[in-house]
Amino acid sequence: MFKLRPFILLSSIICTQSVIANVDLNNVNLNNLGDNQPTDLKSIPLLQSLKNDNKQLQFRAPDVHELKNRYKVRTLFVESQNLPIIDIQLTFNAGSARDEEIAAGLYGVANMAAQLLDEGTEKYTANEIASAFEAVGAQFSVKAYRDMFIVKLRVLSDPKKLEPALNMMLEVLNHSTFKKSSIHLMLTNTQVGQKQVQENPSRMMNIQFYRALYGKHPYAEPITGTQRSISKITPVELKQFSDQFLVAQNMNIAITGQLNPKEALKLSERIAKNLKQGEKAKPLTQPIDKSSFDIRHMAFNSSQAHVIMGHLGTTRFDSDRLALEVANQMFGGTGFNSVLMKELRVKRGYTYGAYSSFSFSQAPGTFSLSYSTKQDQLLDSIQVAHRALVDFVKQPIDQKQLEETKAGMLRAFPNNYSSNANINAQLGSMGFYNQTADYLNEYPRLLEKMTAQDVQNAIQKHIHPERLTIIVVNDKLDKKALEMTLNQNLVPQAPTLKPPSIEQIPKTIITPPAKEVIDVPASFPNDAPASI
């Protein structure tokens, strides 16, 4: 019997939770409860109080302190006394967009520097560095994105834990050696990744999309570089990248945790002081946009066709950014209520899922929509998706959908500061993109007061159905027929769309490509360090 008690206790908890979940407090009649139900009589006030507390629950963005760092390194700080933990994020303007500032065609330098930064210094081996962090329970990570190079440290606030972890982070940033043996090992490991990319039509499609949109711009090539380019990287280029870009004047600092503002300021100044000072990275060039359709086909033997279409978007600094986020959520965001999902899946069954997205960065990012469909539905599905985009730009915003979208975004917003790690990621992004310290508090207010006209103006300014770059990955494609279909959609009195045809869409079956893909990246990481 003793061994069964934990099971009985667990069962009691589950049953109790089930009863609580099904009680309708608004319809409970206390007069109908007999004397033989004392438990219910005692429970009702408690449940009612829980209900009232839930109504009063309010989500409030954390207070962000802008610390006056004497080394003029922007530092944002949020105090959190709940846990004895400190999160530090150093965000350098040193993403893959800076690769060719080291040498022409040397894509993948930033990513390789991030991968190898903790693989050894002049004093310590990779194992000794890892052991130093593990000994104090610290978590250390480095990652490169298109715009950013991010270094993170999470450690206990106890000085006996914080000091050695902080010293090792500074040692790695200042003295990483980028040994040839480490580079060789990384090259060997990427061969498997390259094969995976060659067999994944969706990833190949995204790579081709960026190359088609950006041409010679620094955003054109994948963050990871290509097998050809990374094979040319030596310790000399990696050390040059570190000395030029991983410097105090090219970063911002985000700190969250069990410190007061004075202590956080002291910590930030210590970090800034003990790094090479250097200079800020220069502004990125502007990509050249297109003025008409650009249709590209990638031959791939697959049971389904993969489609992405889009064009250059705008920057993170654009005042229309929030309105475009709302517009994107309405047109192709998550859920079945988006325009794109209704037209392609709900009405016609062309695909399991269709989504659109904006990327906002230092230089203009992208607007795109993508999905996969059966081969024999390809042209019809593109016509429907493109027509939906044309109508979305031209027709008035649906007020009801707008209000529902804004309400959903407001409900989801607290997820951005639901933990110390999330808060710190937001601080790093805010610091990097020069947003004000009160941005987390301003965001809900700006969203609430946004009107349908605000969204409509942003859509008509930034979304252009007449100059899309379209990448199709499938067995064969009639480009002329597709271009004719797209031009017909631009005519005000376009032909009526074909009646819906609901069919069960088969699962994607991917087979190897007919030809070997030359010079493709080893992997394709998402460029999304922070969500707002």
C-alpha positions in Angstrom: 0.0 0.0 0.0 2.8 2.4 0.8 4.2 2.2 -2.7 0.8 3.1 -4.2 0.4 6.3 -2.2 2.3 8.6 -4.7 0.0 7.3 -7.5 -3.1 7.9 -5.4 -2.0 11.4 -4.5 -1.3 12.2 -8.1 -4.7 10.8 -9.1 -6.3 13.0 -6.5 -4.5 16.1 -7.8 -5.6 15.3 -11.4 -9.2 14.7 -10.4 -9.2 17.9 -8.3 -7.9 20.0 -11.2 -10.5 18.4 -13.5 -13.3 19.4 -11.1 -12.0 23.0 -10.7 -11.7 23.4 -14.5 -15.3 22.4 -15.1 -16.9 24.5 -12.3 -19.0 27.4 -13.7 -18.8 30.0 -11.0 -21.4 32.2 -12.5 -24.1 29.5 -12.4 -23.4 28.0 -8.9 -26.5 28.3 -6.7 -25.4 28.2 -3.0 -29.0 27.6 -1.8 -29.1 24.2 -3.6 -26.1 22.9 -1.7 -27.2 20.6 1.2 -25.7 20.2 4.6 -24.0 17.0 3.4 -21.7 19.1 1.1 -19.4 21.0 3.4 -16.5 20.6 1.0 -18.3 22.4 -1.8 -19.4 25.2 0.5 -15.8 25.8 1.6 -14.4 25.6 -1.9 -16.7 28.0 -3.7 -15.4 31.2 -2.0 -11.8 30.1 -2.8 -12.7 29.4 -6.4 -14.5 32.8 -6.7 -11.5 34.6 -5.3 -9.2 32.9 -7.8 -11.6 34.0 -10.6 -11.5 37.6 -9.4 -7.8 37.6 -9.1 -7.5 36.3 -12.7 -9.7 39.2 -13.9 -7.4 41.7 -12.2 -4.2 40.1 -13.7 -2.4 42.7 -15.7 0.8 42.3 -17.8 3.2 45.1 -17.5 6.4 45.5 -19.5 9.6 45.6 -17.4 11.2 48.9 -16.5 14.2 49.4 -18.8 17.1 51.5 -17.5 19.4 53.3 -20.0 22.7 53.3 -18.3 25.2 56.1 -18.9 28.3 54.0 -19.8 31.4 56.3 -19.6 32.9 54.4 -22.6 29.9 55.5 -24.6 28.7 51.9 -25.2 25.0 51.8 -25.2 23.7 49.7 -22.2 20.1 48.7 -21.4 19.3 47.0 -18.1 16.3 45.4 -16.4 16.4 44.6 -12.8 15.0 41.2 -11.8 15.3 40.1 -8.2 13.3 36.9 -8.5 16.2 34.6 -9.4 19.9 34.9 -8.5 20.9 34.9 -12.2 22.5 37.5 -14.5 22.0 37.5 -18.3 24.5 39.4 -20.4 24.2 39.9 -24.1 26.9 41.7 -26.2 25.4 42.5 -29.7 28.0 43.5 -32.3 27.3 45.1 -35.6 29.3 42.2 -37.2 26.9 39.8 -38.9 27.5 38.0 -42.2 26.8 41.3 -44.0 30.4 42.2 -43.0 32.0 39.1 -44.6 33.2 40.8 -47.7 34.7 43.7 -45.8 37.4 41.2 -44.9 37.9 39.9 -48.4 35.9 39.7 -51.6 33.9 36.5 -52.0 34.8 35.3 -48.5 31.3 34.5 -47.4 30.9 32.8 -44.0 33.6 34.6 -42.0 31.3 35.9 -39.3 29.6 32.5 -38.9 32.9 30.7 -38.7 34.2 33.2 -36.2 31.2 32.6 -34.0 31.6 28.8 -34.3 35.3 28.9 -33.4 35.5 31.7 -30.9 35.6 29.4 -27.8 37.8 26.8 -29.5 41.0 28.0 -27.9 43.0 31.1 -26.9 46.7 31.7 -26.3 46.3 30.5 -22.7 43.5 28.0 -22.8 42.3 25.0 -24.9 38.7 24.4 -25.9 38.3 21.9 -23.1 39.7 24.2 -20.5 37.4 27.0 -21.7 34.3 24.7 -21.5 35.4 23.4 -18.1 35.8 27.0 -16.8 32.2 27.8 -17.6 30.8 24.5 -16.5 32.6 24.8 -13.1 30.5 27.8 -12.2 27.3 26.6 -13.9 27.6 29.3 -16.6 26.1 29.1 -20.1 28.1 30.7 -22.9 27.1 30.9 -26.5 28.0 32.8 -29.7 26.0 33.1 -32.9 26.2 35.1 -36.1 23.1 36.5 -38.0 22.9 38.7 -41.1 23.1 41.9 -39.1 24.3 40.8 -35.7 27.0 38.9 -34.0 25.7 37.9 -30.5 27.6 36.8 -27.5 25.6 35.5 -24.5 26.5 34.7 -20.9 24.1 33.4 -18.2 25.6 33.0 -14.8 24.6 33.1 -11.1 24.8 36.5 -9.5 27.2 35.2 -6.7 30.5 37.0 -7.3 32.3 33.7 -6.9 30.5 32.4 -9.9 30.2 35.7 -11.9 33.8 36.7 -11.8 35.5 33.6 -13.3 32.7 33.4 -16.0 33.1 37.1 -16.9 36.9 36.8 -17.1 36.7 33.8 -19.4 34.2 35.5 -21.7 36.6 38.5 -22.0 39.6 36.1 -22.5 37.7 34.4 -25.4 36.7 37.7 -27.1 40.2 39.2 -26.9 42.5 36.2 -27.5 40.8 33.6 -29.6 43.4 32.0 -31.9 41.1 30.3 -34.5 43.5 27.4 -35.0 43.8 25.6 -38.4 42.9 22.3 -36.8 39.5 23.8 -35.6 38.8 25.3 -39.1 39.6 21.9 -40.7 37.2 20.1 -38.3 34.4 22.6 -39.1 34.9 22.1 -42.8 34.6 18.3 -42.4 31.4 18.7 -40.3 29.8 20.9 -43.0 29.9 18.3 -45.7 26.9 16.5 -44.2 25.1 19.8 -43.9 25.8 20.5 -47.6 24.2 17.2 -48.7 21.1 18.0 -46.6 20.7 21.3 -48.3 21.0 19.8 -51.7 18.1 17.4 -50.9 15.9 20.1 -49.3 13.9 22.1 -52.0 12.6 24.6 -49.5 16.0 25.5 -48.2 17.5 25.7 -51.7 14.5 27.9 -52.7 15.2 30.4 -49.9 18.8 30.6 -50.8 18.0 31.3 -54.4 15.4 33.9 -53.4 18.0 35.9 -51.4 20.5 35.7 -54.2 17.9 36.8 -56.8 16.7 39.7 -54.7 20.0 41.1 -53.4 22.4 40.4 -56.3 25.8 41.8 -55.2 24.5 43.2 -51.9 26.0 41.8 -48.6 22.6 40.1 -47.7 22.7 38.0 -50.9 24.7 35.1 -49.6 23.7 32.7 -46.8 25.0 33.4 -43.3 26.9 30.2 -43.3 28.7 31.0 -46.6 29.2 28.3 -49.2 31.4 25.2 -49.2 33.7 26.9 -51.7 34.0 30.2 -49.8 34.6 28.8 -46.3 37.3 26.5 -47.6 39.3 29.7 -48.3 39.1 31.1 -44.8 42.3 31.0 -42.7 43.1 32.1 -39.1 44.4 35.4 -40.5 41.0 36.4 -41.9 39.2 35.3 -38.7 41.6 37.3 -36.5 41.2 40.3 -38.7 37.4 40.0 -38.4 37.6 39.8 -34.6 40.0 42.8 -34.3 37.9 44.9 -36.6 34.4 44.1 -35.6 34.3 42.5 -32.1 35.2 45.7 -30.4 33.6 47.9 -27.7 32.6 50.8 -30.0 30.8 48.4 -32.4 28.6 46.8 -29.8 25.7 47.4 -27.3 25.3 45.7 -24.0 22.1 44.2 -22.5 21.9 43.1 -18.8 19.0 41.5 -17.0 19.0 40.0 -13.5 19.7 40.3 -9.8 21.6 43.6 -9.8 20.7 47.2 -9.1 21.3 49.8 -11.8 24.6 51.0 -10.1 26.0 47.4 -10.1 24.8 46.9 -13.7 26.5 50.1 -14.8 29.8 49.0 -13.1 29.5 45.6 -14.9 28.9 47.2 -18.3 31.9 49.6 -17.9 34.1 46.7 -16.9 33.2 44.8 -20.1 33.6 47.9 -22.3 36.9 48.8 -20.7 38.5 45.3 -21.2 37.6 44.9 -24.9 39.5 46.5 -27.8 37.9 49.9 -28.3 37.9 50.0 -32.2 35.3 51.8 -34.3 31.7 51.4 -35.4 31.0 49.5 -38.5 30.1 51.7 -41.5 26.6 51.8 -42.8 25.5 49.1 -45.3 24.9 49.9 -48.9 21.3 50.0 -50.2 20.1 47.1 -52.4 18.7 47.8 -55.8 15.0 46.9 -56.2 13.4 45.5 -59.4 10.7 47.1 -61.5 9.0 44.0 -63.0 8.5 40.3 -62.5 11.5 38.1 -62.1 10.5 34.4 -62.5 13.1 31.7 -61.8 12.9 28.0 -62.0 14.9 25.4 -60.1 14.5 21.9 -61.5 13.9 19.3 -58.8 12.3 15.9 -59.0 9.6 16.1 -56.3 5.9 15.1 -55.9 5.2 18.7 -54.9 6.1 22.1 -56.2 7.6 24.7 -53.8 6.9 28.4 -54.3 8.2 31.6 -52.8 7.4 35.1 -54.1 8.3 38.5 -52.8 10.4 41.7 -53.1 12.6 44.0 -51.1 10.9 45.4 -48.0 12.0 48.1 -45.7 14.4 48.7 -42.8 14.0 48.2 -39.0 14.0 52.0 -38.6 11.0 52.6 -40.9 8.0 54.3 -39.1 5.7 52.0 -41.0 7.2 48.9 -39.5 4.5 48.2 -36.9 1.7 48.8 -39.4 3.4 46.3 -41.8 3.6 43.8 -39.0 -0.2 44.1 -38.5 -0.8 43.9 -42.3 1.4 40.8 -42.5 -0.5 39.1 -39.7 -3.8 39.8 -41.5 -2.6 38.6 -44.9 -0.4 35.6 -44.2 0.2 35.3 -40.5 -0.4 32.2 -38.4 -3.9 30.6 -38.2 -6.7 29.9 -40.6 -8.1 33.5 -40.5 -5.4 35.0 -42.6 -6.3 35.9 -46.2 -3.7 33.6 -47.7 -4.7 30.6 -45.7 -8.4 31.1 -46.5 -7.8 31.4 -50.3 -5.3 28.6 -50.7 -6.3 26.1 -48.1 -9.8 26.6 -46.8 -11.5 27.5 -50.1 -9.4 25.4 -52.5 -7.3 22.9 -50.7 -4.2 23.7 -52.7 -1.8 23.4 -49.7 -1.5 22.5 -46.1 -0.2 25.9 -45.1 0.7 29.2 -46.8 2.4 32.1 -44.9 3.8 35.5 -45.6 6.5 37.4 -43.7 8.4 40.7 -43.4 12.1 40.8 -42.4 13.3 44.1 -41.0 17.0 44.8 -40.8 19.6 47.6 -41.1 19.3 47.6 -44.9 15.9 46.9 -46.5 14.8 43.4 -45.7 12.2 41.2 -47.5 8.5 40.7 -48.0 7.6 37.2 -49.1 5.0 34.5 -49.2 5.6 30.8 -49.6 3.9 27.4 -49.7 4.0 24.0 -51.5 1.4 22.4 -53.6 0.7 19.5 -56.0 2.4 19.8 -59.4 -0.9 20.0 -61.4 -2.2 22.8 -59.2 0.9 25.0 -59.4 -0.2 27.7 -61.9 -3.7 27.9 -60.4 -2.3 28.2 -56.9 0.1 31.0 -57.9 -2.8 32.8 -59.7 -4.9 32.6 -56.5 -2.0 33.7 -54.2 -1.0 36.6 -56.4 -4.6 37.7 -56.9 -5.1 37.7 -53.1 -2.1 39.9 -52.8 -3.4 42.3 -55.5 -6.8 42.6 -53.8 -5.2 43.0 -50.4 -3.3 46.0 -51.6 -6.2 47.6 -53.5 -9.2 46.8 -51.3 -10.1 48.6 -48.0 -8.9 46.9 -44.8 -11.5 44.7 -43.1 -12.1 46.6 -39.8 -13.3 43.5 -38.0 -10.2 41.5 -39.0 -8.0 44.4 -38.1 -9.4 44.6 -34.6 -9.1 40.8 -34.1 -5.5 40.9 -35.3 -4.5 43.8 -33.0 -6.1 42.0 -30.1 -4.3 38.8 -30.8 -0.9 40.6 -31.1 -1.6 42.4 -27.8 -2.4 39.2 -26.1 0.8 37.6 -27.4 3.0 40.5 -26.6 3.9 39.6 -23.0 5.6 36.5 -24.3 8.4 38.8 -25.3 9.3 39.4 -21.7 8.1 36.2 -20.1 11.5 35.3 -18.8 14.9 36.9 -18.1 16.3 35.4 -21.3 13.5 36.8 -23.4 13.8 40.2 -21.8 17.6 40.3 -22.4 17.1 39.3 -26.1 14.7 42.2 -26.5 17.1 44.6 -24.9 19.9 43.5 -27.2 17.6 44.1 -30.3 16.5 47.5 -29.0 20.0 48.6 -28.4 21.2 47.4 -31.8 18.4 49.1 -33.7 18.5 52.3 -31.7 15.0 52.0 -30.2 14.2 54.0 -27.1 14.3 52.5 -23.6 10.5 52.8 -23.2 9.8 50.8 -26.4 8.3 47.8 -24.6 5.8 50.1 -22.9 5.1 52.1 -26.1 4.5 49.1 -28.3 1.0 48.2 -26.9 -0.1 51.8 -27.0 1.1 52.3 -30.6 -0.7 49.1 -31.6 -4.0 50.0 -29.9 -4.2 53.4 -31.6 -3.4 52.1 -35.1 -6.2 52.7 -37.6 -7.3 50.9 -40.8 -6.0 53.9 -42.8 -2.6 53.6 -41.2 -2.3 50.0 -42.2 -3.7 50.7 -45.7 -1.2 53.5 -46.3 1.7 51.2 -45.3 0.5 48.4 -47.5 0.2 50.6 -50.6 3.6 52.1 -50.0 5.5 48.9 -49.3 3.8 46.0 -51.0 4.1 45.7 -54.8 2.4 42.8 -56.5 3.6 44.1 -59.9 7.3 43.5 -59.3 7.7 40.2 -57.5 10.6 37.8 -57.7 9.2 34.3 -57.9 11.2 31.1 -57.4 9.5 27.8 -58.3 11.2 24.5 -57.4 9.6 21.6 -59.3 10.0 19.3 -62.2 9.1 21.8 -65.0 7.6 25.2 -65.3 6.0 27.2 -68.2 7.4 30.6 -67.5 5.5 32.4 -70.2 2.1 31.0 -69.1 3.0 32.0 -65.5 3.9 35.6 -66.5 0.8 35.9 -68.5 -1.3 34.8 -65.5 0.4 37.3 -63.2 -0.1 40.2 -65.7 -3.8 39.3 -66.0 -4.2 39.6 -62.2 -2.9 43.2 -62.5 -5.7 44.2 -64.8 -8.6 45.8 -62.9 -11.2 43.6 -64.5 -9.4 40.3 -64.1 -11.0 37.0 -65.1 -13.0 35.2 -62.4 -11.0 32.6 -60.5 -11.8 29.0 -61.1 -14.3 27.4 -58.7 -12.9 25.8 -55.6 -11.7 22.2 -55.9 -11.3 20.5 -52.5 -8.9 17.7 -52.5 -6.8 15.8 -50.0 -3.2 17.1 -50.4 -0.6 14.3 -50.3 2.4 14.6 -48.1 5.6 15.9 -49.7 7.9 13.2 -51.0 11.4 14.5 -51.7 13.8 12.6 -53.9 17.4 13.6 -54.7 18.0 16.3 -57.4 18.8 15.2 -60.9 22.0 17.3 -60.9 24.6 18.1 -58.3 24.1 21.5 -56.8 27.3 23.5 -57.0 28.6 25.8 -54.2 25.6 25.7 -51.8 25.7 26.6 -48.2 26.0 24.0 -45.5 23.0 25.1 -43.6 20.4 27.9 -43.6 19.8 29.4 -40.1 17.0 31.8 -39.5 17.9 35.4 -38.9 15.6 36.0 -35.9 17.4 36.8 -32.7 14.5 38.8 -31.3 10.8 38.9 -32.2 10.0 42.5 -31.9 
